[in-house]
Amino acid sequence: MASLIALAAIGLFAAGVFAGIIGIVSVAIRREERNFTLTSEATDGVTRAGRWLNGWYAHTDIDLSDLAADRDGSRPLRGYLASPAGTGPWPAVVMIHEIFGLDDVMRGHADRLAGLGYLTLAVDLFSAGSTGRCLVTTMITMIRGHGRAFADIGAARDYLAGSRDCTGKIGVIGFCMGGGFALLSAGDGYEAAAVNYGQLPRHLDETLAAACPIVASYGGRDRSLRGAASRLEAALEKAGVTHDVKEYPAASHAFLNDTEAGPRALRPLLRVAGIGPEPESAKDAWDRIELFFATHLS
């Protein structure tokens, strides 16, 4: 979906209406951002707000700005932290959201990972400006393979690595745009990476040269990433990287989401394109992620 929307954006820009469309999307996303009524607390010098949710304690409004500053990243930089039930330390996961931002669907994925026993920090790559501007600059960063978004992801990893609640073993997971970032980050000291319908980088062999073990899931009906699963698997075989790559014939893009995502105005178009939940494929993909992380993060 990331590459599909990027191509569409280029066409709209050429027609002189890209800025207007991005503005509409930005407003729509802002209006649908969830409002939390939470009690704030301070822990380890980080301002947090939290609530009990489905058996684990979910922290929100993590301020990562100081850590981001050390890497010349975004300021402000925020994140959503979901902690497992009970007493840590736990293995940890940096989670990277899809192209529509850190919305309720993405927070739900972080909560799910916490339920599996992982201290999960979902970094908000759109923290430091308007949604439209951040979306464009973040996508450009992913295509180039370097830039501020990587500093922000690194800041999230720094937070987990420095937390007394983390065992020291850290994985990374991403969806859509975030899947592309997770793949590009697989050589940055993680124990495992989960790449979900992520765009393949131009220099794939170079990216995988020092990569950690990778579990990847793609949809066979995803026209924007046609052949990506087979190309990624071949490259991982060539690089000698432990992997589990699977393409799901019944699924398209964003199939791990449990409900429709993105601005409501765009959902009919996404529906027509077949983009969205596919529960049977999603269950198998999550089972594979759970087993893979249990193997490499325990």
N, C-alpha and C positions, 0 to 999 in steps of 0.2 A: 504493500500500500504506500510506503514511503516513496518509492521510485515512481509509482503511478501518479501520486499527487504532485511530486516535483515536476514531472513532465507536463502535467496539466497547468501548473503554475507558470511554467515558461511560456506556454501558449497564451495564457491570459495576459501575461506581461507584454507579449508582442502585440496584443490587441489593444493595449493601453488601459486595461481595466484591472490588472493584478492588484494594485494597491487598494482599490475599492473592495474587491472580493476578500482580501486579507483582513481589511477593516471589519467587514461583516462577520467573518469567522471569529475574529478576536472578540467582538462584542458578544457574540453568541456564547462563546466559551466562558467569558467573564460572568455572564448572567446565570450560567448553569453551574458555576463553581459552588461547591457545597459550603454552607456556613456552619461552622462548628461552635457550639456553646460549651466551652471547656474551662477547666480550672488550671491555671498556669502554675508551674513549679520550676525550680532551678535545680539542675543536677549536673555535676562535673563542669560547671561554668556555662552550660548550654541552656538557653531558655526553651522550655518545653510546655506543651499542653497535652493532656492525656485523658483517656476514658477507657473503661472496661468494654471489651467487645468480644462476644463469642468465646469467652474463656481465656483470652490473653489481653494483655494491656497494650493498647495502641497509643503511641505518642505521636503527636502532630506538631507542626510548627517548629521543627528543629532548625536552629540557626547555625548554619555552616559557614557564615561569612568570614570569620577569622581564619578558618582552615583554607577557605578559597583564596583569601588574600595572600597566604603563604605561597600559593601556586600561581598567582596572577589570574585567578578565576573570577567568577561573577560575584558582584557585591550589590545587593544582598544575594545570598544563596540559601535556599530553604530545602527541607526534606521532610519526609514522613517516615517515622520509625515505628515498626511493629515488633513487639517483643513476645516471645513464647510465654506460656504460663509457667509458674514455678520459679525456681532460682537458677540463675546461670552459673558459669558462663556457657554460651552456646556458640556453635559455628554461625557465621554471618553471611549475609548476601547483600550486595549492592544491586538495587533494581533500577532499571532505566525505562522510563515511560514511553508510550507510543506518541505519534505525531500530534495527537490532540491534547497532550499535556498530562499532568498528574491529577486526573479526575477520579471520580468515585470508583470506576471500573479498575483503574490502576491501583488505587488504594486497596481494593478488594484482593488483587493479586498479592500485594504485600502482606495483607492479613492472612491469606491462605498459606504463604510461605512461613509466617510466624507460627501458624497452626501445625506446621510440619516440624517445628523445632528450630527455626532459623531466625536469628536476630536480623531483621530486614530493614534496610534503609533505602527508601525510594527517593532519589535526588530529583529535585525540580529544576530541570534545565531551562525553564522559562521564568525563572525568578526575577531576573534583573531588567525587566522592561515590558513593553506591550507584547501580547501573545504573538501578533503578526511579525513584529521585528525579531523576536527571539526565535520563532519558528524558522524564518528564513536564514538567519545567521547560524543556527544550530544545524540545519540541513547542509549548509555550505561547509561547515566544519567537518561534518561526517564525510562528505564527498572528498574533501581535501586530506582528511586523515590526521589533522592537527588543528589546535585552536582551543578556545576557552571552554567548550563543553567537556573536553578531555580533562582539563584542570578541575572542573566541577565534579566530574566522576571520581577523579583522584582524591578530591577533598572528602567525598563521601566514604571512600575506602579508608582514608586517614582517620576519620571519626571512628569507624568500626575497629580498626587496628589498635586504636588507643583506648578503647572502652574496656573496662573491667568485666563487662558482660560478654565479651567475645573471647573464644578459645584461641584466636589467632588464625584460624582457618576461614578464608573468605572466598566466596564465589561471586559471580556476576550473572545477572539475567536481564534480558531486554526483550521488548515486544515492538514489532514494526520498526520505526526509526530507532528505538532502543535496542532492537535485535542487531541492527547494523553496528551500533556503538559497542554492544557486548562482544561481537565478533572482533572488532578492531581493538578491544581492550584485553583480549584473551591472553596476550603476552605480557601483561602488566603486573604479574605477580599473583594472580588469582589461582586458586586450587582447581576450579572448574568454571565453565561458562555455559549458560543455556541461551541459545540463539533461536528466537521465535520469529519466523518470517522476516529475517533481517536481510537487507541488501548486501550483496557481496562487494567487497572493495575491488578497486581496479587492479591492485597489486596483491592478489590473493595469496600467492605462494610466499611472498615476503611477509605478509601479515601472520601467516601460520607458522613461520620458521621457529618461533619460541612460544607457541601457544600452549595453554593448559588443555586438559581434556575438555571436549566440547560435545554437548547434546544439542541437536538442532531439529526443529520441526517446521515444515512448510506445507502449504496447501496445494494440491494438484490443480485446483481451479483458479489459482492466483495468477492471473495473466501478467501481472507486473513482475513476477519472479519466476517465470517459466524456466525450468531447467536448473534453477539455483541449487536445489537439493543434490542433484547428481553431480554438479560441478564442485560443490563444497565437499561432498564425500570423496570424490576423486582427489581433490587437493589435500584433504586430511590424510588419506592413504599415502599419498606421495610424501607428505611431511612426517609421517610416522606418529601422528597425534592420535591418542585414544579418543574414540568418538562413537556417537550413536546418532545417525542422521536418518530421518524418516519423512517421507512425503505422504500426505493423506489425500486420497483421490476425491473424497466427498467434500473436502474443505477448501475454502478460499483464504483470503487475507483476514487477519484479526479473529481467527476461529477459536482461540483460547478465551476470548472474552465471554463472560456469562450473560451479557446483555448488550444491546446496541450502545455504541459510544459515539462521541463527537457531537457537534452542534445539531440540534433537532432539524434545522433547515437543510442540513446535508444528508440526513439519514435516509430519506427516500432514494437519493442518488446512490448511496452506498449499498442500499438494499437491492437496487436494480443491478448493480455491479456484482452482487453476490458476496459482498464483504460483510463479515460479522460472524456471530457464534455458530459453531457446529458441535453440539454437545458430545456426540459419540467420539469424534476425533479428538476433541479437547480432553476428554477423560483419559484416553490412552496417552496423549502427550504429557499431561500432568503426571501420570503414573511413571512415565519414563524419566521425567525430570526429578521426581521424588527419589527413584532408585539411583539415578546418576549422582545426585547430590549426596545421598546417604553413603554411596561408595567413596566419593572423593573428598567430602567435607567432614566426615566423622573422625 
